[in-house]
Amino acid sequence: MENKIAYAQGVPYEGLVKRAWKSYVAIDGGHSDDMNRLIDAENGIKHIGLKSADVQLEKIKVVLNKAIDKFLKFKINEEEANAFNGYKIKINDATSSKDLLIIINEVLELTQKFKEY
């Protein structure tokens, strides 16, 4: 990441993952740096050990789908469950970090009542 503004783009991703796992510590693959590496890869910036933007995108999708699965186990109503299931489809259809960040912000809004983390 070239600057602090760009670095901050990965923070909502980490926040969502922490909220899903009810943890102050990010799980493997759920750190803001993971999203930042995707953004960098999309912008042509290379990182050691990062094969491609597509590989990083798929890695993040896996973690986000696991987070959604966690939220589906919380005490939620039918409307919220339907929304979470819809977000799983959107995550799978996402083609870029921009797509995922829109979804992440929407899910963060939906999960405000779990904001403990």
VONU-618522 format. One record per residue: x, y, z of N, C-alpha, C, O in turn. Coordinates in pm, whole numbers, plus 50000, padded with zeros to 5 digits. Layout:
residues N
XYZXYZXYZXYZ
...
This chain:
residues 117
500844988350000500005000050000500885012350000501835013450077
500545021449914501355033349895501115044050001502015051850030
499925044650059499645055150156498665050350261498105039450253
498455059050363497595055150474496145053550432495435045050486
495685061550338494295060450292494085046850227493085040150255
494985042850143494885029850079494965018750183494225008850174
495835020150281495975010050385494665008150460494304996950495
493965019050485492725018450562491615010950490490625007150554
491745008650361490685001850288490464987550335489364982250319
491474981250392491334967550438490744966150577490394955150619
490634977150649490184976850788488744971550802488504963550892
487784975650717486434970050734486394954850719485634948050788
487224949550630487304934950612487704928250743487064918750787
488764933250805489214927350931488154928951038487924919751117
487494940451042486444942751141485294932851128484774927951227
484904930051004483824920550980484224906551026483444899651091
485434902550993485904889251032485974888051185485544877951241
486494898151250486564897851397485164897251458484944890151556
484224904651400482854904651451482234890751436481544886051527
482464884251325481894870951301482444860651399481714852051449
483734861551427484374851851516484324856251661484824849251749
483734868051687483654873651823485034873551887485224868151996
485974879551817487364879351861488034892751834487724899551737
488934896351922489734908351900490944905451812491664914651771
491174892751783492324888551702491804883451568490884875351562
492394888251461491984883751327492414869251305493494865151346
491534861751241491874847851208492804847751087492974857951020
493394836351059494254834950942493464838150816492414832250791
493974847450738493294851650616492304862850638491714867750541
492094867050762491104877250793491694890350841491024898050909
492934892850807493594905150849493474915850741493364912650622
493474928250781493354939150683494434938350575494204942250461
495604933150611496684931650512496284922450397496764924150285
495424912750424494984903750318494194911450212494394909350092
493314920250256492554928450161493494938550094493374941049974
494414944150171495354953850113496214947450005496514953849904
496614934850025497394927849922496574925649795497104926449685
495284922849812494414921449696494344934649619494484934949497
494134945549690494064958649626495364961849555495374966649442
496474959049622497774961249560497924952849433498354957949329
497574940049441497704931149326496854936049209497274935449094
495664940949239494804946349134495424958749069495154961848953
496244965649146496914977749095498314974949041499054984249011
498664962149028499944958448971501124958749066502264957549022
500864960249195501934960349295502124946049343501164939649388
503344941049335503624927149370504074925749515504714934649570
503714914449574504134910749709504764896949703504354888449624
505744894749786506364881549794505314871549842504624873949941
505204860549773504274850049811502864851749758502034842749775
502564862949694501234865049636501294861549487501994868049410
500564851149449500624846349311499904855549215500454859049111
498684859549247497924868349159496754874349235496404869949344
496154884549174494964890649234493834880449242493074880349339
493714872049140492644862049139492764852249255491754848649318
493974847949285494204838649396493834845449528493174839549612
494264857949545493964865349668492464867949680491904867149790
491814871149570490364873449570489634860949618488734861849701
490024849549567489374836949607489624833949754488724829049823
490814836649802491144834449944490234842950033489714838150133
490034855449995489204864450074487734860150067487014861050166
487294855649951485914850849938485654839050032484584838250093
486624830050044486474818550135486294823350278485404818650348
487124832750321487034837950458485704845150478485064843350582
485284853250382484004860350394482824850750401481894852950478
482854840150321481764830450327481744823250462480664820150514
482914820550518482964814550652482404824250756481724820150850
482694837150739482154847250831480624847550823479944848150925
480104847250701478644847150683478044834750749477004835550813
478704823250732478234811050797478194812650949477274807751014
479174819551004479194822351149477984830751188477294827651284
477734841651111476594850251141475274842651132474354845351209
475174833251041473954825351027473674816651149472554812051168
474694814351233474524806551355474154815351475473804810251581
474224828551458473824837751564472304837451576471614831851491
471794843551682470344844851698469874856151607469984867951640
469354852151491468904861851392467504857951346467064846651363
466814867651288465464864751238465544860051093466614859851032
464384856251039464344850850904464794861050799465474857550703
464414873550819464814884050725466334885650721466924887050614
466964885350839468424886350846469074874150782470074875450711
468524862350807469064850050747469004850850595469944846950526
467884855650543467754857250397468784867050343469364864950237
468994877950418469984887950375471384881750373472124883650277
471734874450479473054868050483473234858250367474294857850306
472204850450338472294841050226472444848350093473144843750004
471804859850082471974868049963473384873349951473934874349841
473994876850064475374881750061476344870750021477364873549958
476044858350056476924847350011476944846649858477994844449798
475794848549797475724848549650476524860249594477294858649499
476334872049653477064883849607478574882049622479344886049535
479004876049733480434873549754480974864549644482014867249586
480254853849616480704844449513480744850749375481554846749291
479874860349351479814867149221480804878749209481024883849099
481394883049320482294894549319483524891949232484044880849227
483954902349162485104900949072486274909949110487304909949042
486124917749218487204926949256487104930649403486104927849470
488154937149452488134942149589487044952549606486434953349713
486784960349503485724970549512484364964049536483584968649619
484094953349463482844945949484482764940849628481734942349694
483844934949675483854929249809483714939949916483024937850016
484354951249898484274961849999482864967550010482434971350119
482134968149900480734972449906479924962449989479144966250076
480124949749960479424939150034479794939450181478934938550268
481084940850210481564941150348480904952450426480454950350539
480824964150367480204975450436478724973150460478184977150563
478044966750365476634963450384476454953250496475534954450577
477314943150501477224933050606477574939250742476964935750843
478534948150746478844955050872477624962650922477354962751042
476894968850832475674976050871474634966250926473994968951028
474464955050858473494944850900473854938951037472974934951112
475134938551069475594931951193475904941851305476624938451399
475364953851297475634963851401475264958851540475924962251637
474224950851550473804946051681474824936451744474764933651864
475754931451663476814922751714478114930351728479184924251731
478044943651737479214952451728480184951051845481134958851855
479984941751930480884939352042482334938551996483254942052070
482544933851874483894932051820484074940051695485154939751635
